[in-house]
Amino acid sequence: VKDVARAKVFAESPELRVVNNQPPAERISARRGIGRTLLTSFLILTLITVVLVAGISALISYQTAQTDAFARMGAVADLRQNSIENWVNSRLHDLQLLISDPTTSADFRTLLGTPNPTEAIQSITQRLNTTMLASDVFSRLFILDSSGTSVVSTDPELLGTQHTAQPYMRPLDNEAPYLSTLFVPSLNAYQIVVAIPIFNQGGFVIGVLVAESNVDQLSQ
């Protein structure tokens, strides 16, 4: 009895009456239409889901690749910085070795502390030229006295020129090495400049030894 009642209620539902009241061919067509609608809706939802998943995956991949790229760039930058620091420290070490040599140090004191240091000039000029040829990293080497005048140089055009206003004269005041990059008009190029103070036997600064190296050396 209950089954009969349910069948009667189901048969009397508006939706089914609409379909049942139609001819058989139209009822089949209606059911197919409903099926196609459901299938289309399912496909659209599936496509939307696939697109969303693909988009989220692409975003995650991009962020991961970006993070990896930044990490690699940071590592390269650190490596490059360390390389530059090592190169500059090597140049500073070259000058310190030069100035600590007993014979050369004595010639420096003679050059900067006596009125006519002809022999010292010749000896130091030869030593600076030898240093340039041996290292092949310096553009030029020169010595400045306490007034900022170039008294010895591997570049003859620098002899007698004034450098008082140049920042590499600072070792005269602070007794510390100077390191920087400067544009040198006479060479029409940027140079890495390393300057160290020259002391007399009493421990007072009497001059500055300056070395210039082309910036291109850093890429070699």
C-alpha positions, 0 to 999 in steps of 0.5 A: 500500500505504501509503495502504491502511495509513493508511486501515486505521489511521484506520478502526480509531481509537476515535473513528472507530469510535464514529462509524462504528458509529452509524447514519447519522442519529446519525453526522450528528448527532454531527458536527453536535454537534461542529461546534456545540461548536467554533463555540460555543467559537470565538464565546466566545473571540472574545467574550472577546477583544473584551471584553478589547480594549474594556476595555483601550481604555476604560481607556486612554481614561479614563487619557488623559482623566484626565491631560488633565483634571488638566492643564486644572485645573492650567492654570486654577489657575495662571491663577487664581493669576496673576490674584489676584497681579496684582490684589493687586499692582495694589492695592499699586501704588494705595497706593504711588501715593497715598503717593508723591504729594508733597502727600499725603506732606506731609499724612501727615507733618503728620498723624502728626508734629504735635499738631493736624493739623486741616487735614491730617486734612481733606485726607487724608480727602478724598483717601482718599474720592476714591481709593475712588470712583475705583478702586471696589475698596476697602471702606475706607481708613484710617491708623494712627499708631505706637500703632496708633490710627486717626487718619483713615478713610473709615469714621467708625466706625474713628476712634479705634479701636485696632489694635495686635493686628492683623497689618497693624501689622507694617509698623511693625516690618519696614518692608515691605508687608503682604498677607493675607486677614482676616475683619473682624467689623465688615463681616461679610466676608472682606477682602483687606488691604494695608498699607504703611508711612508714612515721615517725612523721616528715613526712620523709619516713623511710621504705616501706610496700610491698605486693605481690599477685599472678597474678591468683587472677585477674581471680577470 
